[in-house]
Amino acid sequence: MKHHLVIAVMSLVCACCSVVAQNSQTTPAKEIPPDVPDAIQAPSGQDVILFAHAKGAQVYTCLAGADGKFAWVLKAPDAPLYGRSNKVIGQHSAGPSWKLKDSSEVTGKVDASVNSLDPDSVPWLRLTAVSHSGKGTLENVTTIQRVHTHGGQPPADGCDASHKGDESRSSYTADYYFYAPAAK
């Protein structure tokens, strides 16, 4: 009798362990916010709901400024967004905006900036969401951070009257963290 009881208890324990193992594999790990300077910290009361890695280009146009001097001006980013599984989950483009394959989209406006740790790279940013479209992951995003940038600066030269309107693509990578109000 004891032998049957021990086997029954062991079977129950194994079944419980199996359920716990399955749940830990299907429940995504909570995203940890990046370590960033205070100037671009996300506001309190927000959690990271999505991480995306961009690998593409910052597109610049050669334009004359109000002073008549020519300079490379950012036209738009153009970069696929990759999730933690290294699969494309969306696109980063003009706005700046981020659109995911689930059809949700957010457009942001820069509200804080700090220099990248790499002087040849575009700055790290904090952006505030200004508009949304579609239903999905990004529909409640309020804050976006761009960090860990590599590259993306405009060319150092080659922009003058003879190149007015020309475009230049500067390769870059960056990590984006998307925040929404913390679940209560």
OpenMM code with the backbone's topology and positions (N, CA, C; nanometers):
from openmm import Vec3, app, unit

residues = "MET LYS HIS HIS LEU VAL ILE ALA VAL MET SER LEU VAL CYS ALA CYS CYS SER VAL VAL ALA GLN ASN SER GLN THR THR PRO ALA LYS GLU ILE PRO PRO ASP VAL PRO ASP ALA ILE GLN ALA PRO SER GLY GLN ASP VAL ILE LEU PHE ALA HIS ALA LYS GLY ALA GLN VAL TYR THR CYS LEU ALA GLY ALA ASP GLY LYS PHE ALA TRP VAL LEU LYS ALA PRO ASP ALA PRO LEU TYR GLY ARG SER ASN LYS VAL ILE GLY GLN HIS SER ALA GLY PRO SER TRP LYS LEU LYS ASP SER SER GLU VAL THR GLY LYS VAL ASP ALA SER VAL ASN SER LEU ASP PRO ASP SER VAL PRO TRP LEU ARG LEU THR ALA VAL SER HIS SER GLY LYS GLY THR LEU GLU ASN VAL THR THR ILE GLN ARG VAL HIS THR HIS GLY GLY GLN PRO PRO ALA ASP GLY CYS ASP ALA SER HIS LYS GLY ASP GLU SER ARG SER SER TYR THR ALA ASP TYR TYR PHE TYR ALA PRO ALA ALA LYS".split()
positions = [
    Vec3(0.0820, -0.1189, 0.0000),
    Vec3(0.0000, 0.0000, 0.0000),
    Vec3(0.0867, 0.1257, 0.0000),
    Vec3(0.1907, 0.1267, 0.0892),
    Vec3(0.2795, 0.2422, 0.0938),
    Vec3(0.3452, 0.2641, -0.0416),
    Vec3(0.3824, 0.1547, -0.1055),
    Vec3(0.4490, 0.1613, -0.2348),
    Vec3(0.3593, 0.2320, -0.3375),
    Vec3(0.2305, 0.1985, -0.3409),
    Vec3(0.1368, 0.2622, -0.4345),
    Vec3(0.1182, 0.4095, -0.4015),
    Vec3(0.1174, 0.4415, -0.2724),
    Vec3(0.1027, 0.5817, -0.2297),
    Vec3(0.2242, 0.6640, -0.2726),
    Vec3(0.3423, 0.6075, -0.2564),
    Vec3(0.4661, 0.6767, -0.2965),
    Vec3(0.4650, 0.6997, -0.4475),
    Vec3(0.4269, 0.6006, -0.5232),
    Vec3(0.4219, 0.6145, -0.6695),
    Vec3(0.3196, 0.7210, -0.7088),
    Vec3(0.2044, 0.7224, -0.6428),
    Vec3(0.1009, 0.8221, -0.6728),
    Vec3(0.1502, 0.9626, -0.6416),
    Vec3(0.2174, 0.9801, -0.5272),
    Vec3(0.2705, 1.1122, -0.4892),
    Vec3(0.3782, 1.1555, -0.5872),
    Vec3(0.4662, 1.0638, -0.6241),
    Vec3(0.5730, 1.0971, -0.7198),
    Vec3(0.5141, 1.1348, -0.8557),
    Vec3(0.4098, 1.0655, -0.8985),
    Vec3(0.3443, 1.0987, -1.0257),
    Vec3(0.2846, 1.2383, -1.0207),
    Vec3(0.2229, 1.2720, -0.9071),
    Vec3(0.1639, 1.4042, -0.8899),
    Vec3(0.2714, 1.5124, -0.8927),
    Vec3(0.3828, 1.4875, -0.8251),
    Vec3(0.4942, 1.5831, -0.8236),
    Vec3(0.5485, 1.6023, -0.9652),
    Vec3(0.5669, 1.4950, -1.0396),
    Vec3(0.6171, 1.5043, -1.1775),
    Vec3(0.5200, 1.5823, -1.2653),
    Vec3(0.3909, 1.5597, -1.2489),
    Vec3(0.2900, 1.6315, -1.3270),
    Vec3(0.2957, 1.7810, -1.2964),
    Vec3(0.3103, 1.8153, -1.1677),
    Vec3(0.3190, 1.9568, -1.1288),
    Vec3(0.4438, 2.0204, -1.1871),
    Vec3(0.5561, 1.9488, -1.1812),
    Vec3(0.6810, 2.0020, -1.2368),
    Vec3(0.6679, 2.0250, -1.3870),
    Vec3(0.6001, 1.9355, -1.4546),
    Vec3(0.5794, 1.9492, -1.5989),
    Vec3(0.4976, 2.0739, -1.6314),
    Vec3(0.3919, 2.0994, -1.5550),
    Vec3(0.3079, 2.2177, -1.5763),
    Vec3(0.3894, 2.3449, -1.5516),
    Vec3(0.4680, 2.3471, -1.4436),
    Vec3(0.5513, 2.4632, -1.4136),
    Vec3(0.6521, 2.4860, -1.5257),
    Vec3(0.7145, 2.3799, -1.5752),
    Vec3(0.8127, 2.3928, -1.6828),
    Vec3(0.7467, 2.4462, -1.8092),
    Vec3(0.6272, 2.3959, -1.8422),
    Vec3(0.5572, 2.4445, -1.9607),
    Vec3(0.5217, 2.5915, -1.9466),
    Vec3(0.4720, 2.6323, -1.8303),
    Vec3(0.4354, 2.7726, -1.8087),
    Vec3(0.5567, 2.8642, -1.8167),
    Vec3(0.6718, 2.8193, -1.7667),
    Vec3(0.7899, 2.9053, -1.7714),
    Vec3(0.8403, 2.9188, -1.9138),
    Vec3(0.8086, 2.8222, -2.0003),
    Vec3(0.8503, 2.8316, -2.1399),
    Vec3(0.7545, 2.9184, -2.2209),
    Vec3(0.6282, 2.9260, -2.1824),
    Vec3(0.5314, 3.0015, -2.2614),
    Vec3(0.5118, 3.1436, -2.2098),
    Vec3(0.5441, 3.1701, -2.0841),
    Vec3(0.5287, 3.3031, -2.0292),
    Vec3(0.6550, 3.3828, -2.0604),
    Vec3(0.6453, 3.4906, -2.1396),
    Vec3(0.7660, 3.5650, -2.1739),
    Vec3(0.8248, 3.6322, -2.0503),
    Vec3(0.9573, 3.6394, -2.0497),
    Vec3(1.0252, 3.7069, -1.9392),
    Vec3(0.9972, 3.8561, -1.9478),
    Vec3(0.9853, 3.9182, -1.8321),
    Vec3(0.9616, 4.0625, -1.8281),
    Vec3(1.0867, 4.1342, -1.8778),
    Vec3(1.0689, 4.2296, -1.9662),
    Vec3(1.1785, 4.3090, -2.0210),
    Vec3(1.2327, 4.4015, -1.9127),
    Vec3(1.3618, 4.4079, -1.9002),
    Vec3(1.4273, 4.4946, -1.8033),
    Vec3(1.4652, 4.6250, -1.8740),
    Vec3(1.4333, 4.7412, -1.8153),
    Vec3(1.4724, 4.8688, -1.8775),
    Vec3(1.6242, 4.8802, -1.8879),
    Vec3(1.6734, 4.9494, -1.9890),
    Vec3(1.8179, 4.9661, -2.0032),
    Vec3(1.8726, 5.0630, -1.8984),
    Vec3(2.0009, 5.0523, -1.8725),
    Vec3(2.0700, 5.1446, -1.7827),
    Vec3(2.1035, 5.2690, -1.8653),
    Vec3(2.0371, 5.3796, -1.8341),
    Vec3(2.0543, 5.5025, -1.9125),
    Vec3(2.0746, 5.6230, -1.8207),
    Vec3(2.1305, 5.7319, -1.8753),
    Vec3(2.1423, 5.8547, -1.7957),
    Vec3(2.0042, 5.9061, -1.7531),
    Vec3(2.0022, 5.9790, -1.6412),
    Vec3(1.8760, 6.0329, -1.5876),
    Vec3(1.7968, 6.1124, -1.6911),
    Vec3(1.8660, 6.1842, -1.7779),
    Vec3(1.7987, 6.2715, -1.8753),
    Vec3(1.7038, 6.1961, -1.9676),
    Vec3(1.7296, 6.0682, -1.9912),
    Vec3(1.6411, 5.9930, -2.0824),
    Vec3(1.5710, 5.8760, -2.0131),
    Vec3(1.5660, 5.8786, -1.8803),
    Vec3(1.4902, 5.7769, -1.8063),
    Vec3(1.3422, 5.7839, -1.8457),
    Vec3(1.2785, 5.6694, -1.8493),
    Vec3(1.1328, 5.6666, -1.8710),
    Vec3(1.0657, 5.7189, -1.7442),
    Vec3(0.9516, 5.7848, -1.7582),
    Vec3(0.8793, 5.8321, -1.6397),
    Vec3(0.8413, 5.7154, -1.5475),
    Vec3(0.8314, 5.7436, -1.4186),
    Vec3(0.7923, 5.6385, -1.3246),
    Vec3(0.6498, 5.5934, -1.3567),
    Vec3(0.6192, 5.4722, -1.3166),
    Vec3(0.4862, 5.4175, -1.3414),
    Vec3(0.4709, 5.3556, -1.4790),
    Vec3(0.5835, 5.3353, -1.5494),
    Vec3(0.5783, 5.2735, -1.6815),
    Vec3(0.6668, 5.1490, -1.6825),
    Vec3(0.6237, 5.0499, -1.7583),
    Vec3(0.7001, 4.9263, -1.7755),
    Vec3(0.7371, 4.9093, -1.9217),
    Vec3(0.8508, 4.8446, -1.9453),
    Vec3(0.8890, 4.8086, -2.0817),
    Vec3(0.7941, 4.6992, -2.1286),
    Vec3(0.7315, 4.7214, -2.2443),
    Vec3(0.6430, 4.6180, -2.2987),
    Vec3(0.7017, 4.5523, -2.4236),
    Vec3(0.8075, 4.6159, -2.4808),
    Vec3(0.8676, 4.5593, -2.6016),
    Vec3(1.0101, 4.6092, -2.6174),
    Vec3(1.0972, 4.5188, -2.6591),
    Vec3(1.2336, 4.5511, -2.6999),
    Vec3(1.2414, 4.5235, -2.8491),
    Vec3(1.3096, 4.6113, -2.9239),
    Vec3(1.3341, 4.5876, -3.0660),
    Vec3(1.4733, 4.6392, -3.1016),
    Vec3(1.5421, 4.5657, -3.1853),
    Vec3(1.6744, 4.6050, -3.2338),
    Vec3(1.6600, 4.6484, -3.3797),
    Vec3(1.7050, 4.7686, -3.4099),
    Vec3(1.6989, 4.8201, -3.5468),
    Vec3(1.8350, 4.8054, -3.6129),
    Vec3(1.8334, 4.7646, -3.7385),
    Vec3(1.9563, 4.7551, -3.8171),
    Vec3(1.9218, 4.8035, -3.9571),
    Vec3(1.9654, 4.9265, -3.9871),
    Vec3(1.9307, 4.9838, -4.1162),
    Vec3(2.0110, 5.1088, -4.1436),
    Vec3(1.9395, 5.2183, -4.1761),
    Vec3(2.0085, 5.3424, -4.2134),
    Vec3(1.9342, 5.4642, -4.1620),
    Vec3(2.0121, 5.5682, -4.1380),
    Vec3(1.9582, 5.7022, -4.1183),
    Vec3(1.9775, 5.7697, -4.2542),
    Vec3(1.8704, 5.8221, -4.3122),
    Vec3(1.8746, 5.8803, -4.4464),
    Vec3(1.8799, 6.0321, -4.4329),
    Vec3(1.9796, 6.0926, -4.4968),
    Vec3(2.0003, 6.2373, -4.4917),
    Vec3(1.9852, 6.2977, -4.6310),
    Vec3(1.9400, 6.4237, -4.6350),
    Vec3(1.9270, 6.4985, -4.7596),
    Vec3(2.0137, 6.6237, -4.7492),
    Vec3(2.0819, 6.6575, -4.8571),
    Vec3(2.1642, 6.7781, -4.8612),
    Vec3(2.0726, 6.8973, -4.8917),
    Vec3(2.0615, 6.9897, -4.7952),
    Vec3(1.9724, 7.1051, -4.8090),
    Vec3(2.0425, 7.2332, -4.7657),
    Vec3(1.9942, 7.3449, -4.8218),
    Vec3(2.0439, 7.4763, -4.7805),
    Vec3(1.9646, 7.5230, -4.6595),
    Vec3(2.0357, 7.5747, -4.5603),
    Vec3(1.9704, 7.6285, -4.4420),
    Vec3(1.9263, 7.7719, -4.4656),
    Vec3(1.8613, 7.8316, -4.3661),
    Vec3(1.8154, 7.9713, -4.3752),
    Vec3(1.9322, 8.0662, -4.4001),
    Vec3(2.0504, 8.0271, -4.3540),
    Vec3(2.1695, 8.1100, -4.3731),
    Vec3(2.2359, 8.0873, -4.5090),
    Vec3(2.1778, 7.9975, -4.5908),
    Vec3(2.2317, 7.9694, -4.7231),
    Vec3(2.3397, 7.8623, -4.7239),
    Vec3(2.3835, 7.8192, -4.6067),
    Vec3(2.4866, 7.7149, -4.5978),
    Vec3(2.4209, 7.5774, -4.6126),
    Vec3(2.4908, 7.4895, -4.6815),
    Vec3(2.4387, 7.3547, -4.7050),
    Vec3(2.4817, 7.2595, -4.5931),
    Vec3(2.3915, 7.1681, -4.5593),
    Vec3(2.4198, 7.0688, -4.4560),
    Vec3(2.3326, 6.9465, -4.4786),
    Vec3(2.3802, 6.8335, -4.4275),
    Vec3(2.3014, 6.7113, -4.4314),
    Vec3(2.1937, 6.7196, -4.3241),
    Vec3(2.0681, 6.6987, -4.3644),
    Vec3(1.9527, 6.7072, -4.2743),
    Vec3(1.8847, 6.5705, -4.2718),
    Vec3(1.8520, 6.5237, -4.1517),
    Vec3(1.7866, 6.3934, -4.1399),
    Vec3(1.6521, 6.3948, -4.2113),
    Vec3(1.6361, 6.3012, -4.3030),
    Vec3(1.5088, 6.2847, -4.3735),
    Vec3(1.4227, 6.1823, -4.2996),
    Vec3(1.4831, 6.0655, -4.2690),
    Vec3(1.4069, 5.9590, -4.2022),
    Vec3(1.4974, 5.8417, -4.1693),
    Vec3(1.4618, 5.7672, -4.0654),
    Vec3(1.5263, 5.6376, -4.0465),
    Vec3(1.4607, 5.5365, -4.1412),
    Vec3(1.5334, 5.4332, -4.1735),
    Vec3(1.4815, 5.3251, -4.2572),
    Vec3(1.5454, 5.1963, -4.2068),
    Vec3(1.4742, 5.1273, -4.1167),
    Vec3(1.5353, 5.0109, -4.0539),
    Vec3(1.4323, 4.9062, -4.0143),
    Vec3(1.4580, 4.7811, -4.0505),
    Vec3(1.3762, 4.6730, -3.9975),
    Vec3(1.3972, 4.6631, -3.8464),
    Vec3(1.2936, 4.6193, -3.7757),
    Vec3(1.3001, 4.5980, -3.6316),
    Vec3(1.3031, 4.4482, -3.6044),
    Vec3(1.3970, 4.4067, -3.5205),
    Vec3(1.4124, 4.2660, -3.4861),
    Vec3(1.3764, 4.2449, -3.3397),
    Vec3(1.3055, 4.1378, -3.3108),
    Vec3(1.2723, 4.1024, -3.1737),
    Vec3(1.3848, 4.0222, -3.1111),
    Vec3(1.3635, 3.9767, -2.9889),
    Vec3(1.4647, 3.8984, -2.9163),
    Vec3(1.4990, 3.7687, -2.9886),
    Vec3(1.4064, 3.7160, -3.0693),
    Vec3(1.4315, 3.5916, -3.1426),
    Vec3(1.5068, 3.6170, -3.2729),
    Vec3(1.5474, 3.7416, -3.2965),
    Vec3(1.6211, 3.7839, -3.4157),
    Vec3(1.5392, 3.7695, -3.5440),
    Vec3(1.4061, 3.7762, -3.5308),
    Vec3(1.3174, 3.7746, -3.6471),
    Vec3(1.2595, 3.9139, -3.6638),
    Vec3(1.2354, 3.9533, -3.7890),
    Vec3(1.1788, 4.0854, -3.8160),
    Vec3(1.0374, 4.0929, -3.7592),
    Vec3(1.0138, 4.1975, -3.6765),
    Vec3(0.8816, 4.2156, -3.6149),
    Vec3(0.8136, 4.3434, -3.6636),
    Vec3(0.8880, 4.4274, -3.7381),
    Vec3(0.8295, 4.5526, -3.7838),
    Vec3(0.9303, 4.6393, -3.8567),
    Vec3(0.8945, 4.7680, -3.8689),
    Vec3(0.9753, 4.8638, -3.9450),
    Vec3(0.9788, 4.9984, -3.8734),
    Vec3(1.0953, 5.0633, -3.8768),
    Vec3(1.1139, 5.1981, -3.8225),
    Vec3(1.1306, 5.2916, -3.9411),
    Vec3(1.0517, 5.4009, -3.9438),
    Vec3(1.0551, 5.4905, -4.0586),
    Vec3(1.0255, 5.6347, -4.0175),
    Vec3(0.9988, 5.7177, -4.1173),
    Vec3(0.9760, 5.8607, -4.0951),
    Vec3(0.8660, 5.8838, -3.9937),
    Vec3(0.8809, 5.9911, -3.9225),
    Vec3(0.7826, 6.0303, -3.8209),
    Vec3(0.8492, 6.0927, -3.6997),
    Vec3(0.9386, 6.0269, -3.6295),
    Vec3(0.9720, 5.8848, -3.6443),
    Vec3(0.8567, 5.7963, -3.5989),
    Vec3(0.8440, 5.6841, -3.6689),
    Vec3(0.7377, 5.5903, -3.6334),
    Vec3(0.7910, 5.4479, -3.6358),
    Vec3(0.7195, 5.3638, -3.5635),
    Vec3(0.7508, 5.2218, -3.5538),
    Vec3(0.6212, 5.1477, -3.5810),
    Vec3(0.6242, 5.0578, -3.6793),
    Vec3(0.5047, 4.9800, -3.7131),
    Vec3(0.5390, 4.8323, -3.7039),
    Vec3(0.4570, 4.7598, -3.6284),
    Vec3(0.4796, 4.6167, -3.6116),
    Vec3(0.3947, 4.5355, -3.7080),
    Vec3(0.4318, 4.4100, -3.7249),
    Vec3(0.3561, 4.3205, -3.8117),
    Vec3(0.2148, 4.2967, -3.7607),
    Vec3(0.1882, 4.3245, -3.6305),
    Vec3(0.0517, 4.3087, -3.5780),
    Vec3(-0.0370, 4.4278, -3.6157),
    Vec3(0.0153, 4.5207, -3.6962),
    Vec3(-0.0489, 4.6410, -3.7499),
    Vec3(-0.0559, 4.7573, -3.6515),
    Vec3(-0.0020, 4.7414, -3.5311),
    Vec3(0.0004, 4.8554, -3.4397),
    Vec3(0.1178, 4.9459, -3.4760),
    Vec3(0.0978, 5.0763, -3.4563),
    Vec3(0.1995, 5.1749, -3.4925),
    Vec3(0.1983, 5.2878, -3.3915),
    Vec3(0.3170, 5.3411, -3.3632),
    Vec3(0.3304, 5.4570, -3.2755),
    Vec3(0.4263, 5.5554, -3.3418),
    Vec3(0.3931, 5.6843, -3.3298),
    Vec3(0.4795, 5.7920, -3.3765),
    Vec3(0.5222, 5.8706, -3.2542),
    Vec3(0.6498, 5.9085, -3.2508),
    Vec3(0.7016, 5.9773, -3.1339),
    Vec3(0.7639, 6.1112, -3.1654),
    Vec3(0.7864, 6.1880, -3.0595),
    Vec3(0.8536, 6.3177, -3.0689),
    Vec3(0.9639, 6.3188, -2.9642),
    Vec3(1.0852, 6.3581, -3.0057),
    Vec3(1.1991, 6.3608, -2.9139),
    Vec3(1.1734, 6.4628, -2.8038),
    Vec3(1.1925, 6.4187, -2.6772),
    Vec3(1.1812, 6.5139, -2.5665),
    Vec3(1.3082, 6.5197, -2.4827),
    Vec3(1.4051, 6.4303, -2.5089),
    Vec3(1.5337, 6.4356, -2.4389),
    Vec3(1.6378, 6.3592, -2.5201),
    Vec3(1.7631, 6.4030, -2.5069),
    Vec3(1.8718, 6.3453, -2.5844),
    Vec3(2.0012, 6.3506, -2.5037),
    Vec3(2.0836, 6.2482, -2.5178),
    Vec3(2.2192, 6.2482, -2.4609),
    Vec3(2.3130, 6.1921, -2.5680),
    Vec3(2.4386, 6.2357, -2.5624),
    Vec3(2.5360, 6.1846, -2.6576),
    Vec3(2.5549, 6.0351, -2.6397),
    Vec3(2.5763, 5.9664, -2.7505),
    Vec3(2.6069, 5.8243, -2.7469),
    Vec3(2.7428, 5.8056, -2.6807),
    Vec3(2.7654, 5.6882, -2.6250),
    Vec3(2.8963, 5.6565, -2.5693),
    Vec3(3.0013, 5.6513, -2.6796),
    Vec3(2.9567, 5.6253, -2.8024),
    Vec3(3.0433, 5.6227, -2.9199),
    Vec3(3.0257, 5.7559, -2.9925),
    Vec3(3.1298, 5.8416, -2.9975),
    Vec3(3.1144, 5.9742, -3.0576),
    Vec3(3.0790, 5.9729, -3.2074),
    Vec3(3.0978, 5.8588, -3.2737),
    Vec3(3.0639, 5.8485, -3.4162),
    Vec3(2.9221, 5.7966, -3.4384),
    Vec3(2.8430, 5.7937, -3.3315),
    Vec3(2.7075, 5.7396, -3.3400),
    Vec3(2.6028, 5.8439, -3.3055),
    Vec3(2.4813, 5.8234, -3.3579),
    Vec3(2.3706, 5.9141, -3.3285),
    Vec3(2.3390, 5.9095, -3.1793),
    Vec3(2.2801, 6.0173, -3.1264),
    Vec3(2.2522, 6.0250, -2.9823),
    Vec3(2.1517, 5.9201, -2.9349),
    Vec3(2.1505, 5.9000, -2.8041),
    Vec3(2.0475, 5.8219, -2.7373),
    Vec3(1.9314, 5.9170, -2.7123),
    Vec3(1.8093, 5.8669, -2.7261),
    Vec3(1.6915, 5.9533, -2.7165),
    Vec3(1.5849, 5.8974, -2.6231),
    Vec3(1.5019, 5.9895, -2.5736),
    Vec3(1.3730, 5.9535, -2.5143),
    Vec3(1.2691, 6.0267, -2.5966),
    Vec3(1.1682, 5.9545, -2.6395),
    Vec3(1.0611, 6.0117, -2.7193),
    Vec3(0.9282, 5.9897, -2.6489),
    Vec3(0.8373, 6.0828, -2.6687),
    Vec3(0.7015, 6.0709, -2.6172),
    Vec3(0.6105, 6.0365, -2.7337),
    Vec3(0.5219, 5.9405, -2.7129),
    Vec3(0.4268, 5.9029, -2.8175),
    Vec3(0.3325, 6.0194, -2.8439),
    Vec3(0.3124, 6.0509, -2.9725),
    Vec3(0.2205, 6.1592, -3.0105),
    Vec3(0.1003, 6.1080, -3.0895),
    Vec3(0.1114, 5.9868, -3.1444),
    Vec3(-0.0045, 5.9280, -3.2125),
    Vec3(0.0121, 5.7770, -3.2215),
    Vec3(-0.1024, 5.7098, -3.2359),
    Vec3(-0.1079, 5.5647, -3.2478),
    Vec3(-0.2040, 5.5279, -3.3597),
    Vec3(-0.1834, 5.4105, -3.4179),
    Vec3(-0.2838, 5.3549, -3.5079),
    Vec3(-0.2771, 5.2032, -3.4970),
    Vec3(-0.3869, 5.1388, -3.5317),
    Vec3(-0.3954, 4.9937, -3.5249),
    Vec3(-0.4057, 4.9417, -3.3831),
    Vec3(-0.4506, 4.8193, -3.3727),
    Vec3(-0.4613, 4.7511, -3.2436),
    Vec3(-0.3457, 4.6525, -3.2335),
    Vec3(-0.2846, 4.6464, -3.1169),
    Vec3(-0.1751, 4.5520, -3.0981),
    Vec3(-0.0772, 4.6012, -2.9933),
    Vec3(0.0422, 4.5518, -2.9991),
    Vec3(0.1444, 4.5754, -2.8980),
    Vec3(0.1721, 4.7227, -2.8708),
    Vec3(0.1740, 4.8059, -2.9741),
    Vec3(0.2139, 4.9461, -2.9573),
    Vec3(0.0993, 5.0414, -2.9250),
    Vec3(-0.0241, 4.9937, -2.9168),
    Vec3(-0.1382, 5.0841, -2.9029),
    Vec3(-0.1408, 5.1650, -2.7738),
    Vec3(-0.0730, 5.1184, -2.6680),
    Vec3(-0.0724, 5.1925, -2.5414),
    Vec3(0.0641, 5.2510, -2.5065),
    Vec3(0.1576, 5.2471, -2.6010),
    Vec3(0.2933, 5.2975, -2.5754),
    Vec3(0.2882, 5.4476, -2.5492),
    Vec3(0.3604, 5.4901, -2.4450),
    Vec3(0.3669, 5.6318, -2.4090),
    Vec3(0.5081, 5.6887, -2.4233),
    Vec3(0.6099, 5.6018, -2.4112),
    Vec3(0.7493, 5.6453, -2.4143),
    Vec3(0.8318, 5.5452, -2.4931),
    Vec3(0.9295, 5.5971, -2.5684),
    Vec3(1.0223, 5.5136, -2.6444),
    Vec3(1.1632, 5.5615, -2.6123),
    Vec3(1.2551, 5.4681, -2.5938),
    Vec3(1.3963, 5.5029, -2.5764),
    Vec3(1.4762, 5.4432, -2.6915),
    Vec3(1.5718, 5.5239, -2.7443),
    Vec3(1.6693, 5.4729, -2.8410),
    Vec3(1.8040, 5.4730, -2.7697),
    Vec3(1.8647, 5.3558, -2.7576),
    Vec3(1.9916, 5.3429, -2.6861),
    Vec3(2.0855, 5.2493, -2.7619),
    Vec3(2.2088, 5.2386, -2.7119),
    Vec3(2.3102, 5.1480, -2.7676),
    Vec3(2.3290, 5.1696, -2.9174),
    Vec3(2.3367, 5.2955, -2.9581),
    Vec3(2.3490, 5.3289, -3.0996),
    Vec3(2.4910, 5.3055, -3.1510),
    Vec3(2.4978, 5.2654, -3.2773),
    Vec3(2.6258, 5.2490, -3.3476),
    Vec3(2.6077, 5.3027, -3.4885),
    Vec3(2.6853, 5.4061, -3.5219),
    Vec3(2.6776, 5.4655, -3.6554),
    Vec3(2.5609, 5.5611, -3.6679),
    Vec3(2.5261, 5.5905, -3.7947),
    Vec3(2.4097, 5.6727, -3.8224),
    Vec3(2.4332, 5.8217, -3.8364),
    Vec3(2.5566, 5.8683, -3.8122),
    Vec3(2.5833, 6.0116, -3.8259),
    Vec3(2.5830, 6.0509, -3.9737),
    Vec3(2.5500, 6.1781, -4.0043),
    Vec3(2.5545, 6.2226, -4.1439),
    Vec3(2.6990, 6.2259, -4.1926),
    Vec3(2.7177, 6.2239, -4.3247),
    Vec3(2.8538, 6.2347, -4.3781),
    Vec3(2.9189, 6.3650, -4.3308),
    Vec3(3.0501, 6.3637, -4.3207),
    Vec3(3.1238, 6.4823, -4.2749),
    Vec3(3.1343, 6.5877, -4.3845),
    Vec3(3.1223, 6.5469, -4.5097),
    Vec3(3.1337, 6.6431, -4.6208),
    Vec3(3.0497, 6.5959, -4.7383),
    Vec3(3.0648, 6.6615, -4.8527),
    Vec3(2.9930, 6.6220, -4.9731),
    Vec3(2.8576, 6.6875, -4.9902),
    Vec3(2.8271, 6.7884, -4.9072),
    Vec3(2.6995, 6.8579, -4.9194),
    Vec3(2.7282, 7.0042, -4.9519),
    Vec3(2.7006, 7.0406, -5.0771),
    Vec3(2.7183, 7.1794, -5.1227),
    Vec3(2.6155, 7.2062, -5.2311),
    Vec3(2.6198, 7.3229, -5.2907),
    Vec3(2.5190, 7.3625, -5.3914),
    Vec3(2.5087, 7.2611, -5.5057),
    Vec3(2.6216, 7.2019, -5.5433),
    Vec3(2.6189, 7.1050, -5.6542),
    Vec3(2.5559, 6.9717, -5.6142),
    Vec3(2.5336, 6.9509, -5.4846),
    Vec3(2.4726, 6.8264, -5.4358),
    Vec3(2.3364, 6.8493, -5.3708),
    Vec3(2.2798, 6.9694, -5.3929),
    Vec3(2.1504, 7.0019, -5.3331),
    Vec3(2.0471, 6.8939, -5.3676),
    Vec3(1.9800, 6.8435, -5.2639),
    Vec3(1.8776, 6.7413, -5.2839),
    Vec3(1.9295, 6.5991, -5.2846),
    Vec3(2.0610, 6.5810, -5.2879),
    Vec3(2.1171, 6.4461, -5.2849),
    Vec3(2.0848, 6.3795, -5.1514),
    Vec3(2.0772, 6.2477, -5.1532),
    Vec3(2.0549, 6.1724, -5.0306),
    Vec3(2.1774, 6.0886, -4.9981),
    Vec3(2.1952, 6.0643, -4.8707),
    Vec3(2.3030, 5.9784, -4.8219),
    Vec3(2.2457, 5.8882, -4.7140),
    Vec3(2.2829, 5.7610, -4.7183),
    Vec3(2.2363, 5.6639, -4.6195),
    Vec3(2.3533, 5.6276, -4.5287),
    Vec3(2.3357, 5.6479, -4.3985),
    Vec3(2.4380, 5.6126, -4.3003),
    Vec3(2.3901, 5.4916, -4.2219),
    Vec3(2.4639, 5.3822, -4.2328),
    Vec3(2.4281, 5.2593, -4.1619),
    Vec3(2.4283, 5.2832, -4.0117),
    Vec3(2.3307, 5.2224, -3.9448),
    Vec3(2.3254, 5.2335, -3.7991),
    Vec3(2.2539, 5.1143, -3.7400),
    Vec3(2.2781, 5.0938, -3.6101),
    Vec3(2.2014, 4.9996, -3.5306),
    Vec3(2.1648, 5.0699, -3.4010),
    Vec3(2.0563, 5.0273, -3.3409),
    Vec3(2.0123, 5.0835, -3.2134),
    Vec3(1.9142, 4.9866, -3.1491),
    Vec3(1.9023, 5.0000, -3.0178),
    Vec3(1.8014, 4.9254, -2.9439),
    Vec3(1.6904, 5.0217, -2.9059),
    Vec3(1.5666, 4.9770, -2.9222),
    Vec3(1.4495, 5.0573, -2.8861),
    Vec3(1.3723, 4.9850, -2.7764),
    Vec3(1.3351, 5.0623, -2.6746),
    Vec3(1.2532, 5.0117, -2.5654),
    Vec3(1.1225, 5.0900, -2.5662),
    Vec3(1.0115, 5.0168, -2.5654),
    Vec3(0.8782, 5.0759, -2.5710),
    Vec3(0.8110, 5.0576, -2.4348),
    Vec3(0.7581, 5.1679, -2.3803),
    Vec3(0.6982, 5.1671, -2.2475),
    Vec3(0.5484, 5.1988, -2.2542),
    Vec3(0.4763, 5.1402, -2.1613),
    Vec3(0.3329, 5.1690, -2.1442),
    Vec3(0.3078, 5.1795, -1.9942),
    Vec3(0.1937, 5.2388, -1.9547),
    Vec3(0.1628, 5.2459, -1.8126),
    Vec3(0.1685, 5.1069, -1.7477),
    Vec3(0.2266, 5.1010, -1.6288),
    Vec3(0.2400, 4.9741, -1.5576),
    Vec3(0.1030, 4.9143, -1.5290),
    Vec3(0.0941, 4.7823, -1.5442),
    Vec3(-0.0318, 4.7128, -1.5128),
    Vec3(-0.0531, 4.7170, -1.3626),
    Vec3(-0.1781, 4.7361, -1.3236),
    Vec3(-0.2083, 4.7452, -1.1795),
    Vec3(-0.2668, 4.6174, -1.1287),
] * unit.nanometer
topology = app.Topology()
chain = topology.addChain("A")
for resn in residues:
    res = topology.addResidue(resn, chain)
    for name in ("N", "CA", "C"):
        topology.addAtom(name, app.Element.getBySymbol(name[0]), res)
